[in-house]
Amino acid sequence: MNEESNGNEFPDDGSTVLAWCRQKDISLRELSKKVGLEPSSLSLIAHGRRPLSLENATKIAEGLEISLDDLRYGPRN
């Protein structure tokens, strides 16, 4: 079990973060500054290489001005 696996993981791997960034025309670097995450950490989350905690999912959703459900399911085109 890795250090971030504590039962507070968001039920998604974070892959929708990239889709939302494209939809909202914001870079991962801009979003990372807005939500207070390191750019490298946000990139790992967005590429499914690091678990997405509920706390970080909440920050990301707020930074993108979307709901947690929207973050989980991605933009609807």
N, CA, C and O atoms as a DFTB+ gen file, in Angstrom:
308 C
 N C O
     1  1       0.852      -1.175       0.000
     2  2       0.000       0.000       0.000
     3  2       0.892       1.230       0.000
     4  3       1.834       1.309       0.788
     5  1       0.610       2.194      -0.874
     6  2       1.455       3.384      -0.898
     7  2       1.020       4.378       0.166
     8  3      -0.022       4.213       0.801
     9  1       1.825       5.402       0.352
    10  2       1.575       6.349       1.442
    11  2       0.296       7.150       1.275
    12  3      -0.239       7.660       2.259
    13  1      -0.216       7.274       0.033
    14  2      -1.427       8.051      -0.173
    15  2      -2.685       7.199      -0.118
    16  3      -3.789       7.740      -0.175
    17  1      -2.554       5.915      -0.011
    18  2      -3.692       5.013       0.030
    19  2      -4.192       4.895       1.463
    20  3      -3.729       4.041       2.220
    21  1      -5.131       5.749       1.832
    22  2      -5.596       5.759       3.220
    23  2      -7.115       5.685       3.318
    24  3      -7.696       6.019       4.351
    25  1      -7.752       5.244       2.238
    26  2      -9.206       5.142       2.264
    27  2      -9.902       6.433       1.890
    28  3     -11.131       6.473       1.822
    29  1      -9.140       7.492       1.645
    30  2      -9.729       8.772       1.269
    31  2      -9.480       9.082      -0.194
    32  3      -9.348      10.244      -0.578
    33  1      -9.416       8.038      -1.008
    34  2      -9.174       8.240      -2.424
    35  2     -10.472       8.543      -3.154
    36  3     -11.536       8.021      -2.823
    37  1     -10.350       9.397      -4.150
    38  2     -11.459       9.739      -5.019
    39  2     -11.697       8.550      -5.946
    40  3     -10.734       7.934      -6.403
    41  1     -12.957       8.212      -6.238
    42  2     -13.234       7.011      -7.044
    43  2     -12.971       7.222      -8.539
    44  3     -13.784       6.831      -9.377
    45  1     -11.856       7.829      -8.859
    46  2     -11.449       8.044     -10.236
    47  2      -9.942       8.162     -10.226
    48  3      -9.359       8.512      -9.200
    49  1      -9.303       7.882     -11.334
    50  2      -7.844       7.926     -11.363
    51  2      -7.284       9.303     -11.687
    52  3      -6.065       9.466     -11.733
    53  1      -8.128      10.290     -11.909
    54  2      -7.648      11.636     -12.194
    55  2      -7.518      11.946     -13.666
    56  3      -7.174      13.068     -14.038
    57  1      -7.790      10.963     -14.512
    58  2      -7.595      11.166     -15.946
    59  2      -8.515      12.233     -16.539
    60  3      -8.212      12.776     -17.602
    61  1      -9.603      12.537     -15.893
    62  2     -10.499      13.564     -16.429
    63  2      -9.957      14.974     -16.214
    64  3     -10.463      15.931     -16.800
    65  1      -8.934      15.104     -15.381
    66  2      -8.336      16.431     -15.132
    67  2      -7.850      17.038     -16.445
    68  3      -8.096      18.214     -16.711
    69  1      -7.169      16.254     -17.257
    70  2      -6.679      16.772     -18.541
    71  2      -7.820      17.211     -19.453
    72  3      -7.740      18.254     -20.100
    73  1      -8.873      16.414     -19.498
    74  2     -10.020      16.763     -20.343
    75  2     -10.652      18.072     -19.872
    76  3     -11.031      18.917     -20.684
    77  1     -10.761      18.229     -18.555
    78  2     -11.331      19.467     -18.025
    79  2     -10.424      20.658     -18.277
    80  3     -10.905      21.756     -18.556
    81  1      -9.131      20.454     -18.181
    82  2      -8.199      21.559     -18.476
    83  2      -8.342      22.010     -19.927
    84  3      -8.338      23.206     -20.217
    85  1      -8.467      21.047     -20.830
    86  2      -8.690      21.413     -22.243
    87  2     -10.015      22.157     -22.404
    88  3     -10.092      23.170     -23.099
    89  1     -11.049      21.641     -21.754
    90  2     -12.383      22.254     -21.849
    91  2     -12.376      23.685     -21.309
    92  3     -13.014      24.574     -21.873
    93  1     -11.650      23.894     -20.213
    94  2     -11.617      25.208     -19.550
    95  2     -10.468      26.077     -20.047
    96  3     -10.301      27.205     -19.585
    97  1      -9.672      25.561     -20.987
    98  2      -8.544      26.292     -21.561
    99  2      -7.575      26.780     -20.479
   100  3      -7.226      27.959     -20.416
   101  1      -7.153      25.839     -19.635
   102  2      -6.215      26.136     -18.566
   103  2      -5.133      25.046     -18.568
   104  3      -5.431      23.865     -18.743
   105  1      -3.901      25.452     -18.376
   106  2      -2.821      24.470     -18.356
   107  2      -2.738      23.818     -16.977
   108  3      -3.240      24.356     -15.990
   109  1      -2.098      22.659     -16.928
   110  2      -1.893      22.003     -15.633
   111  2      -1.081      22.905     -14.714
   112  3      -1.337      22.951     -13.511
   113  1      -0.105      23.624     -15.264
   114  2       0.712      24.532     -14.454
   115  2      -0.151      25.645     -13.844
   116  3      -0.010      25.968     -12.665
   117  1      -1.037      26.224     -14.649
   118  2      -1.930      27.274     -14.135
   119  2      -2.851      26.712     -13.056
   120  3      -3.059      27.335     -12.015
   121  1      -3.397      25.526     -13.319
   122  2      -4.293      24.907     -12.352
   123  2      -3.549      24.580     -11.064
   124  3      -4.088      24.761      -9.972
   125  1      -2.326      24.104     -11.184
   126  2      -1.561      23.757      -9.984
   127  2      -1.345      24.984      -9.100
   128  3      -1.430      24.893      -7.875
   129  1      -1.067      26.117      -9.712
   130  2      -0.906      27.356      -8.936
   131  2      -2.215      27.753      -8.264
   132  3      -2.235      28.185      -7.112
   133  1      -3.288      27.601      -8.996
   134  2      -4.611      27.989      -8.495
   135  2      -5.048      27.146      -7.304
   136  3      -5.712      27.645      -6.396
   137  1      -4.673      25.861      -7.308
   138  2      -5.153      24.948      -6.262
   139  2      -4.102      24.616      -5.211
   140  3      -4.399      23.933      -4.231
   141  1      -2.872      25.097      -5.407
   142  2      -1.844      24.882      -4.403
   143  2      -1.189      23.518      -4.418
   144  3      -0.726      23.041      -3.382
   145  1      -1.142      22.882      -5.580
   146  2      -0.450      21.597      -5.732
   147  2       0.801      21.821      -6.577
   148  3       0.831      22.703      -7.436
   149  1       1.818      21.027      -6.329
   150  2       3.018      21.081      -7.151
   151  2       2.655      20.660      -8.579
   152  3       1.886      19.716      -8.766
   153  1       3.198      21.349      -9.583
   154  2       2.891      20.971     -10.969
   155  2       3.195      19.497     -11.256
   156  3       2.435      18.836     -11.963
   157  1       4.298      18.983     -10.712
   158  2       4.647      17.581     -10.960
   159  2       3.626      16.637     -10.334
   160  3       3.294      15.606     -10.921
   161  1       3.127      16.979      -9.153
   162  2       2.110      16.146      -8.500
   163  2       0.813      16.140      -9.294
   164  3       0.203      15.090      -9.494
   165  1       0.397      17.310      -9.742
   166  2      -0.837      17.402     -10.521
   167  2      -0.688      16.637     -11.835
   168  3      -1.630      15.978     -12.277
   169  1       0.475      16.717     -12.457
   170  2       0.714      15.980     -13.698
   171  2       0.621      14.472     -13.460
   172  3       0.022      13.753     -14.260
   173  1       1.205      13.998     -12.376
   174  2       1.128      12.565     -12.060
   175  2      -0.320      12.130     -11.835
   176  3      -0.725      11.059     -12.286
   177  1      -1.090      12.953     -11.146
   178  2      -2.513      12.660     -10.924
   179  2      -3.252      12.624     -12.260
   180  3      -4.003      11.690     -12.539
   181  1      -3.031      13.655     -13.086
   182  2      -3.750      13.776     -14.355
   183  2      -3.421      12.649     -15.330
   184  3      -4.223      12.327     -16.207
   185  1      -2.250      12.055     -15.174
   186  2      -1.851      10.958     -16.056
   187  2      -2.054       9.595     -15.406
   188  3      -1.570       8.584     -15.916
   189  1      -2.768       9.564     -14.281
   190  2      -3.112       8.298     -13.634
   191  2      -1.948       7.593     -12.970
   192  3      -2.003       6.385     -12.741
   193  1      -0.897       8.333     -12.657
   194  2       0.280       7.715     -12.044
   195  2       0.359       7.946     -10.540
   196  3       1.262       7.436      -9.877
   197  1      -0.573       8.706     -10.009
   198  2      -0.652       8.942      -8.570
   199  2      -2.125       8.935      -8.194
   200  3      -2.948       9.520      -8.899
   201  1      -2.465       8.281      -7.093
   202  2      -3.870       8.269      -6.661
   203  2      -4.378       9.694      -6.394
   204  3      -3.635      10.564      -5.939
   205  1      -5.618       9.895      -6.681
   206  2      -6.263      11.184      -6.440
   207  2      -7.030      11.105      -5.127
   208  3      -8.016      10.378      -5.015
   209  1      -6.568      11.860      -4.139
   210  2      -7.253      11.875      -2.846
   211  2      -8.518      12.725      -2.952
   212  3      -8.639      13.577      -3.831
   213  1      -9.432      12.481      -2.062
   214  2     -10.656      13.274      -2.024
   215  2     -10.325      14.747      -1.765
   216  3     -10.942      15.639      -2.346
   217  1      -9.349      14.992      -0.894
   218  2      -8.937      16.370      -0.600
   219  2      -8.432      17.076      -1.862
   220  3      -8.829      18.206      -2.145
   221  1      -7.556      16.406      -2.620
   222  2      -7.040      17.021      -3.844
   223  2      -8.097      17.104      -4.929
   224  3      -8.106      18.058      -5.707
   225  1      -8.989      16.125      -4.997
   226  2     -10.091      16.182      -5.961
   227  2     -10.960      17.403      -5.689
   228  3     -11.391      18.086      -6.618
   229  1     -11.212      17.671      -4.423
   230  2     -12.014      18.839      -4.048
   231  2     -11.322      20.126      -4.472
   232  3     -11.959      21.024      -5.022
   233  1     -10.014      20.220      -4.217
   234  2      -9.250      21.404      -4.621
   235  2      -9.287      21.588      -6.131
   236  3      -9.500      22.695      -6.627
   237  1      -9.081      20.507      -6.850
   238  2      -9.056      20.568      -8.312
   239  2     -10.425      20.973      -8.855
   240  3     -10.517      21.827      -9.736
   241  1     -11.480      20.365      -8.335
   242  2     -12.835      20.712      -8.779
   243  2     -13.126      22.183      -8.514
   244  3     -13.681      22.874      -9.368
   245  1     -12.753      22.658      -7.340
   246  2     -12.971      24.076      -7.028
   247  2     -12.155      24.965      -7.963
   248  3     -12.644      25.994      -8.430
   249  1     -10.913      24.570      -8.238
   250  2     -10.069      25.349      -9.139
   251  2     -10.615      25.408     -10.552
   252  3     -10.457      26.413     -11.245
   253  1     -11.257      24.333     -10.978
   254  2     -11.860      24.283     -12.311
   255  2     -13.290      24.812     -12.317
   256  3     -13.905      24.945     -13.375
   257  1     -13.812      25.110     -11.138
   258  2     -15.189      25.597     -10.967
   259  2     -16.202      24.590     -11.510
   260  3     -17.105      24.923     -12.278
   261  1     -16.006      23.338     -11.073
   262  2     -16.908      22.251     -11.447
   263  2     -17.236      21.443     -10.190
   264  3     -16.605      21.618      -9.147
   265  1     -18.211      20.574     -10.297
   266  2     -18.566      19.713      -9.168
   267  2     -17.651      18.488      -9.130
   268  3     -16.975      18.177     -10.110
   269  1     -17.639      17.806      -8.001
   270  2     -16.888      16.551      -7.902
   271  2     -17.427      15.516      -8.887
   272  3     -16.654      14.750      -9.463
   273  1     -18.743      15.488      -9.084
   274  2     -19.319      14.572     -10.073
   275  2     -18.797      14.896     -11.471
   276  3     -18.448      13.995     -12.233
   277  1     -18.744      16.189     -11.805
   278  2     -18.207      16.564     -13.112
   279  2     -16.758      16.124     -13.248
   280  3     -16.353      15.636     -14.303
   281  1     -15.973      16.295     -12.184
   282  2     -14.582      15.867     -12.220
   283  2     -14.499      14.364     -12.425
   284  3     -13.664      13.881     -13.191
   285  1     -15.349      13.636     -11.755
   286  2     -15.324      12.173     -11.860
   287  2     -15.684      11.685     -13.252
   288  3     -15.041      10.774     -13.775
   289  1     -16.703      12.279     -13.856
   290  2     -17.217      11.750     -15.118
   291  2     -16.701      12.476     -16.349
   292  3     -16.912      12.005     -17.467
   293  1     -16.043      13.591     -16.177
   294  2     -15.462      14.323     -17.313
   295  2     -16.465      15.210     -18.000
   296  3     -17.666      15.146     -17.738
   297  1     -15.947      16.051     -18.897
   298  2     -16.844      16.958     -19.630
   299  2     -17.789      16.176     -20.535
   300  3     -17.425      15.144     -21.099
   301  1     -18.970      16.674     -20.656
   302  2     -19.965      16.047     -21.525
   303  2     -20.024      16.824     -22.825
   304  3     -20.422      17.988     -22.851
   305  1     -19.626      16.169     -23.897
   306  2     -19.625      16.858     -25.207
   307  2     -20.779      16.408     -26.044
   308  3     -20.943      16.875     -27.171
